[in-house]
Amino acid sequence: MEYQSTKEKLLQEVAPHLERTTWVARLWIFFLLAVIGIGVYAFIQQVTKGHIVTGMRDNVVWGIYIVNFIFFMGMSYAGAIISGALQLFRTEWRKPIIRMAEYLAIISLLIGPGYILLCIGRLDRLHYLVLFGRIQSPITWDVIAISTDIFGCLIFLYLSLLRDIATLRDYTALKVPAWKKKLYSILALGYTGAPEQEIRLKRATDIMAAMVIAIAIIVYSVLAWIFSVTLQPGWHSTIFGPYFVIAAVYSGTGVLVITMWVFRKAYHLDQYITRKHFVAMGVLMVILAALFGYFTFSDYLTKWYGSEKNDESLIRILFSEYYWPFIFSNYIGVLIPLLVIGIPRLRTINNITFSALVVIVALWFNRYLIVVPTLESPYLPIQDSRPEWLNYSATWVEYALLAAGIALFCLMFTIASKFVPVMNISEMSETPKPEEAVLFQSEESLL
C-alpha cells in the first residue's frame, strides 16, 4: 500500500512535465533548434567549400572536432561507469539521479562520433571503412568499440526504463496523446511487475550494468591508444589509457552535476535531489581530481625530465603560447573542487555546481592541449612557414558546429525527459531494505 501511494504521488508530480510543454520550455527548444540550424548552415559551408573554411591544415589535421569527439565520448563513458556502478552497488541515494547518468551515457555517445565525420573530407567513402577496414589500424578498433558500446548502452538504458514505461502505460490519469500511450504499450513488452519478471529484469539489468562498465573502460582505452601508439611528442605515453579513463569520468561527473542542478530548478525537484546528492557527487569529483592531477603531473614530469628534444619543444610551446589554458586545465580545474568540497562551509549546491562547471571547461581545454600543440610541433620540419599554416586557429564554422553539438545534447536530454521522467519512479517508490536503510543513514551522516 505504501509503495502504491508513493508511486502515485511521484506520478502526480511528474505527469505535468510529460503532458504539456510550458512557453519557457518552448522558447528553450526554439533556441536550441536555432543554434542547431546555424550548425547545419556551417556544415553545408564546409561540405561545399571544403576544409579550407576550417582552421585545419596539412600539419594540424585535427582541431576542435577531435577535441569535441574525445570530450563527448568521455562524457558518455562517465555516464556508463557512474550509472553502472550505482546500479551494482545499490547505493540508496542513486535513485533520483541514476537515470540522468543513463541518459548522459547514450546521448553523448550518439553525438560524439558525429565530430569524426566532420573531419572526413570524403563522406561519400565512409562505407569503405566497413568494406575495406584493416584490423591492424587503431581507427578500425575504435569503430568496432564504439559500435559495441552504443549497442550495450541502448540495452542497458532500455532495461532501466522498462518498469517506468510500464508504469506510464498503466497510469490512467496521464493525459498524453494516444500515439504516446500506444508507444508506451509497445515498449513495455507486456511487463506487469510479476515477481518472476522482476527477478529476471533485475538480473539482466545488473549483467548489463557490469558489461557497460567494462565496455566503457575498454572503449576509452582504445581511443587513448590511437594517440599513444604513435611517436608524436606528447602522445607517445604508456599511461594514456588510464589517464583518458580518469579524465573521462572526471568531466562526466561535472556534466552530471550540472544536469542535476538544471533539472532540479526546471522541474522543482528540490525535495528529491537534495544537498546530499550534490555533496556525494562532489566527493567523487574530489577523488577524480586527485587522480587526474596525479596522472597529469606524472605525464608532464617524465616528458620534461627525459629531456628529449621534441618533448622539450612541446613543453616550451605549452608554457609560452598556451600558458593560461595550461594553467586553467591542469591547476584551476583540479584545485577548485578540492577547495569547495574540502572546506565544509563551501559545500553548498551552487558552489559544487560552479566547481563542476569549472571542471567541464578545464577538461575541454585539457583535450585541446593534448591534440593541437602536438600537431603544431611535428618531427619533420614544416616547409611552409606562413603563420596560418604553422599554428591552428579555429574558425566560426568549427565553433558553430561545437555549439550545435552542445545544443543537440541539450535538446535530446529535453526530449528524453518529456518521454520518460528523469527520475526513476519505480525505484524511488520502493521501500529500502533494513540493511540498505542503515547504510543510507550512515552515508547521509558522512555527507
C-alpha positions in Angstrom: 0.0 0.0 0.0 2.8 2.4 0.9 4.6 1.5 -2.4 1.4 2.4 -4.4 0.8 5.6 -2.6 4.4 6.7 -3.0 4.3 5.9 -6.7 1.0 7.7 -7.1 2.4 10.8 -5.5 5.5 10.7 -7.7 3.4 10.2 -10.9 1.2 13.2 -10.0 4.3 15.3 -9.7 6.0 14.3 -12.9 2.8 14.0 -15.0 2.6 17.7 -15.8 6.1 17.7 -17.3 5.1 14.8 -19.6 1.6 16.1 -20.5 2.4 19.7 -21.6 5.2 22.0 -22.6 5.3 25.4 -21.0 6.1 28.6 -23.0 9.5 28.7 -21.3 10.3 25.2 -22.5 9.1 26.1 -26.0 11.4 29.1 -26.1 14.2 26.9 -24.9 13.6 24.3 -27.6 13.3 27.0 -30.2 16.6 28.5 -29.1 18.3 25.1 -29.3 16.8 24.5 -32.8 18.1 27.9 -33.9 21.7 27.0 -32.7 21.5 23.6 -34.5 20.3 25.4 -37.6 23.4 27.6 -37.6 25.4 24.5 -37.2 23.7 22.9 -40.2 24.5 26.0 -42.3 28.1 25.8 -41.2 28.2 22.1 -42.1 26.8 23.0 -45.6 29.6 25.6 -46.0 32.2 23.0 -45.1 30.8 20.4 -47.5 30.5 22.8 -50.4 33.8 24.7 -49.9 35.9 22.1 -48.3 38.1 22.1 -45.1 39.5 25.5 -46.2 36.7 27.1 -44.2 38.1 25.5 -41.1 41.4 26.1 -39.3 42.7 22.7 -40.1 45.7 22.5 -42.5 48.3 19.9 -43.6 50.1 20.0 -40.3 47.3 20.5 -37.8 44.9 18.0 -39.4 42.9 17.7 -36.2 41.3 20.6 -34.5 38.4 21.1 -32.1 36.3 18.5 -34.0 38.6 15.8 -32.5 38.6 17.7 -29.1 34.8 17.6 -29.1 34.8 13.9 -30.1 37.1 13.0 -27.2 35.1 15.2 -24.8 31.6 13.8 -25.7 32.9 10.2 -25.7 34.4 10.8 -22.3 31.0 12.1 -21.0 29.4 9.0 -22.4 31.8 6.6 -20.7 31.5 8.6 -17.5 27.7 8.2 -17.6 28.0 4.5 -18.3 30.5 3.9 -15.5 28.6 6.0 -12.9 25.2 4.6 -13.7 26.6 1.0 -13.9 28.4 1.4 -10.5 25.4 2.9 -8.8 23.2 0.1 -10.1 25.5 -2.7 -9.0 26.3 -1.3 -5.5 22.6 -0.4 -4.9 23.5 2.9 -3.4 20.3 4.3 -1.9 20.9 8.0 -2.9 21.3 6.9 -6.6 17.6 6.7 -7.2 16.8 10.3 -8.2 19.9 10.8 -10.3 20.8 7.4 -11.9 18.6 8.0 -14.9 20.3 11.2 -15.7 23.6 9.3 -15.8 22.0 6.7 -18.1 20.7 9.5 -20.4 24.1 11.1 -20.3 25.8 7.9 -21.4 23.7 7.3 -24.5 23.1 10.9 -25.7 26.8 11.8 -25.6 27.6 8.5 -27.3 25.2 9.3 -30.2 26.7 12.9 -30.6 30.4 12.2 -30.2 31.1 10.1 -33.3 29.5 12.8 -35.5 32.5 15.0 -35.0 34.7 12.4 -36.5 32.6 12.6 -39.7 33.3 16.3 -39.8 37.0 15.6 -40.1 36.5 13.4 -43.1 36.9 15.1 -46.5 35.0 12.4 -48.5 31.9 11.4 -46.6 30.8 9.5 -49.7 33.6 7.0 -49.0 32.6 6.4 -45.4 31.3 2.9 -46.1 34.8 1.9 -47.2 35.7 1.8 -43.5 33.4 -1.2 -43.2 34.1 -2.8 -46.5 37.9 -2.4 -46.5 38.8 -1.6 -42.9 42.1 -3.0 -41.8 42.1 -4.7 -38.4 45.7 -3.6 -37.8 44.5 0.0 -37.7 43.6 1.6 -34.3 40.9 3.5 -36.1 39.1 0.3 -37.0 39.4 -0.8 -33.4 37.7 2.4 -32.4 34.8 1.9 -34.8 34.2 -1.6 -33.6 34.5 -0.5 -29.9 32.1 2.5 -30.3 29.5 0.4 -32.2 29.6 -2.2 -29.4 29.3 0.5 -26.8 26.2 2.1 -28.5 24.5 -1.3 -28.6 25.3 -2.1 -25.0 24.3 1.3 -23.6 21.0 1.2 -25.5 20.1 -2.2 -24.0 21.1 -1.0 -20.5 19.0 2.1 -20.9 16.0 0.2 -22.2 16.1 -2.3 -19.3 16.4 0.6 -16.8 13.4 2.3 -18.4 11.2 -0.7 -18.8 9.5 -0.5 -15.3 8.7 3.2 -15.7 7.4 2.7 -19.2 5.0 0.0 -17.9 4.0 2.4 -15.1 3.2 5.2 -17.5 1.3 2.7 -19.7 -0.9 1.8 -16.7 -1.4 5.3 -15.3 -4.9 6.1 -16.5 -4.7 9.7 -15.2 -1.9 10.6 -17.6 -3.2 12.9 -20.3 -0.9 12.3 -23.2 -1.6 11.8 -26.9 -2.9 8.4 -28.0 0.2 7.7 -30.0 2.3 8.2 -26.9 0.2 5.8 -24.9 0.4 3.3 -27.7 4.2 3.7 -27.8 4.3 3.1 -24.0 2.3 -0.1 -24.5 4.5 -1.4 -27.3 7.8 -0.6 -25.5 6.6 -2.2 -22.2 6.6 -5.6 -23.8 3.8 -6.9 -21.6 5.7 -6.2 -18.4 3.3 -6.4 -15.4 5.7 -6.4 -12.5 5.1 -10.0 -11.7 7.7 -11.5 -9.2 9.3 -13.7 -11.9 9.6 -10.7 -14.3 11.1 -8.6 -11.5 13.8 -11.1 -10.8 14.7 -11.5 -14.5 14.7 -7.8 -15.1 16.9 -7.0 -12.2 19.3 -9.8 -13.1 19.5 -8.7 -16.7 20.0 -5.0 -15.6 22.8 -6.0 -13.3 24.5 -8.0 -16.0 24.3 -5.1 -18.5 25.5 -2.7 -15.8 28.6 -4.7 -15.3 29.1 -5.0 -19.1 28.7 -1.3 -19.9 31.3 -0.5 -17.2 33.8 -2.9 -18.8 33.0 -1.8 -22.3 33.3 1.9 -21.3 36.8 1.3 -19.9 37.9 -0.8 -22.9 36.5 1.6 -25.5 38.0 4.8 -24.0 41.3 3.0 -23.6 41.2 2.1 -27.3 40.6 5.8 -28.0 43.6 6.7 -25.9 45.7 4.1 -27.8 45.0 5.9 -31.1 47.2 8.6 -29.7 49.7 6.6 -27.6 50.7 4.1 -30.3 52.1 7.0 -32.4 55.6 8.5 -31.9 54.3 12.1 -31.8 55.7 14.1 -28.9 53.1 14.4 -26.2 51.2 11.4 -27.4 53.6 8.5 -27.0 52.8 7.7 -23.4 52.1 4.4 -21.7 49.7 5.9 -19.2 47.3 7.4 -21.7 44.8 4.6 -21.3 44.1 5.1 -17.6 44.7 8.8 -17.9 41.9 9.1 -20.5 39.5 7.0 -18.4 40.1 9.1 -15.3 39.7 12.3 -17.3 36.5 11.0 -18.9 34.9 10.1 -15.6 36.0 13.4 -14.1 34.5 15.5 -16.9 31.3 13.4 -17.0 30.8 13.8 -13.2 30.9 17.6 -13.7 28.3 17.3 -16.5 26.1 15.1 -14.3 26.2 17.7 -11.5 25.2 20.5 -13.9 22.4 18.3 -15.2 21.2 17.6 -11.7 21.2 21.4 -11.0 19.3 22.2 -14.2 16.5 19.6 -13.7 16.3 20.4 -10.0 15.5 24.0 -10.9 13.4 23.4 -14.0 11.2 20.6 -12.6 11.2 21.8 -9.0 12.8 18.5 -7.7 14.2 20.1 -4.6 12.8 17.5 -2.2 14.2 14.6 -4.2 17.6 16.0 -5.5 19.0 17.4 -2.3 22.3 18.8 -1.0 23.4 15.3 0.0 23.3 14.2 -3.7 25.5 17.2 -4.7 27.9 16.6 -1.9 28.2 12.9 -2.8 28.9 13.8 -6.4 31.3 16.5 -5.1 33.2 13.9 -3.1 33.5 11.8 -6.3 34.9 14.8 -8.1 37.5 15.4 -5.4 38.7 11.8 -5.7 38.8 12.1 -9.5 40.5 15.5 -9.3 43.3 14.0 -7.2 43.8 11.1 -9.7 43.6 13.4 -12.7 46.2 15.7 -11.1 48.5 12.8 -10.4 48.3 11.4 -13.9 48.8 14.9 -15.4 51.8 15.6 -13.2 53.3 12.2 -13.9 52.9 12.6 -17.7 54.5 16.1 -17.9 57.2 15.3 -15.4 58.5 12.3 -17.3 58.5 14.3 -20.6 60.3 17.3 -19.0 62.8 15.2 -17.1 63.6 12.9 -20.1 65.0 16.0 -21.9 64.1 14.6 -25.3 64.3 17.4 -27.8 60.8 17.1 -29.3 59.2 16.8 -25.8 61.1 19.9 -24.7 59.9 21.7 -27.7 56.3 20.8 -26.9 56.5 21.8 -23.3 58.1 25.1 -24.3 55.1 25.7 -26.6 52.7 24.8 -23.8 54.3 27.3 -21.4 54.6 30.1 -23.9 51.7 30.0 -26.4 49.2 28.1 -24.2 50.2 29.3 -20.8 46.8 30.3 -19.5 44.8 27.3 -20.9 47.6 25.0 -19.5 47.3 26.6 -16.0 43.5 26.6 -16.1 43.1 23.0 -17.2 45.8 21.4 -15.0 45.7 23.6 -11.9 42.4 25.5 -11.6 40.4 22.5 -12.8 42.0 20.4 -10.0 42.2 22.9 -7.1 38.6 24.3 -7.3 36.8 21.1 -6.5 39.4 20.3 -3.8 38.7 23.6 -2.1 34.9 23.6 -2.4 34.5 20.1 -1.1 37.4 20.2 1.3 36.1 23.2 3.2 32.7 22.3 4.8 31.5 25.9 4.8 31.7 26.0 1.0 29.8 22.8 0.4 26.7 24.4 -1.0 24.7 23.3 -4.0 25.6 26.4 -6.0 29.3 26.2 -5.1 29.5 22.5 -6.1 27.7 23.3 -9.3 30.1 26.1 -10.1 33.1 23.8 -9.4 31.6 21.3 -11.8 31.3 24.0 -14.5 35.0 24.8 -13.9 35.9 21.1 -14.3 34.0 20.8 -17.6 35.7 23.8 -19.1 39.1 22.7 -17.8 38.8 19.2 -19.1 37.8 20.5 -22.6 40.9 22.7 -22.6 42.9 19.6 -21.4 41.8 17.7 -24.5 42.6 20.7 -26.7 46.2 20.8 -25.2 46.6 17.1 -26.0 45.6 17.5 -29.6 46.6 20.8 -31.1 50.1 21.7 -29.6 51.4 18.2 -30.5 50.4 18.7 -34.1 52.0 22.1 -34.1 55.3 20.6 -33.2 55.9 17.8 -35.7 59.1 15.7 -36.1 59.7 16.8 -39.7 60.4 20.5 -40.5 57.5 22.4 -41.7 58.1 23.5 -45.3 55.5 26.4 -45.4 56.4 28.9 -42.8 53.3 31.1 -43.1 51.7 31.6 -39.6 48.3 30.3 -40.7 49.9 27.1 -41.7 52.2 26.8 -38.7 49.5 27.5 -36.0 46.0 26.3 -35.6 43.1 28.8 -35.1 39.5 27.5 -35.2 37.1 29.4 -37.5 33.4 30.3 -36.9 32.4 27.1 -38.8 34.1 24.9 -36.2 32.7 27.0 -33.3 29.2 26.9 -34.8 29.4 23.1 -35.0 30.7 22.9 -31.5 27.7 25.0 -30.3 25.4 22.8 -32.4 26.6 19.7 -30.7 26.0 21.2 -27.3 22.6 22.3 -28.4 21.7 18.9 -29.8 22.9 17.3 -26.5 20.5 19.6 -24.5 17.7 19.1 -27.0 17.9 15.3 -26.8 18.0 15.5 -23.0 14.9 17.7 -23.0 13.0 15.4 -25.4 14.0 12.3 -23.3 12.7 14.0 -20.1 9.4 14.6 -21.9 9.0 11.0 -22.7 10.2 9.2 -19.5 10.8 11.1 -16.2 14.4 12.0 -15.4 13.9 10.2 -12.0 13.5 6.5 -11.7 9.9 6.4 -10.3 9.8 2.7 -9.8 13.0 2.5 -7.7 12.1 5.7 -5.7 8.8 4.1 -4.8 10.4 1.1 -3.3 11.0 1.0 0.5 14.6 0.3 1.1 15.5 -3.0 2.8 16.6 -2.7 6.5 20.3 -3.1 5.7 20.0 -0.5 2.9 18.2 1.9 5.2 21.0 1.7 7.8 23.7 2.1 5.1 21.8 5.1 3.7 21.7 6.8 7.1 25.4 6.2 7.6 26.1 7.7 4.1 23.9 10.7 5.0 25.7 11.3 8.3 29.1 11.2 6.4 27.9 13.7 3.8 
